[in-house]
Amino acid sequence: MNLRRLLLAFSRNTEQLPPSLFLHEIVLLDKHARHGGGFADIFQAKYQGKLVALKRLRLFGNSPQTQNARNVG
């Protein structure tokens, strides 16, 4: 089993994402998205002094998994 599959299995079984997938010290530059699509919004931000695009996924539905994902962050 490769590392990607192991990580996916872990996430499914625990309903958690590993902390290594989260970035800290991001500075959001605008309150409103610069661009958006059907499943995500794109914001301008700074990370480690560099200008970056920050993608925030949109969550649909009211399942317990969706509610848990909304509470992350």
Secondary structure, DSSP 8 states (H G I E B T S, - for coil): --HHHHHHHHHHHHT---GGG---SEEE--SS-SEE-SSEEEEEEEETTEEEEEEEE---S--HHHHHHHT--
